[in-house]
């Protein structure tokens, strides 16, 4: 039995303020990772460095 979503560890770094977030997310078959993260505490939504790795 295969699943369509794979759990992964997601690290999000904001170069604007230096804040780092470590979240759990799911990777779908199309490669997209979903964590529910919307924006950094400094209101940055676009300039984020995102790295993911399987759990």
Secondary structure, 3 states (H helix, E strand, C coil): CCCCEEEEEEEEEECCCCCEEEEEEEEECCCCEECCCCCCCCCCCCCEEEEEEEC
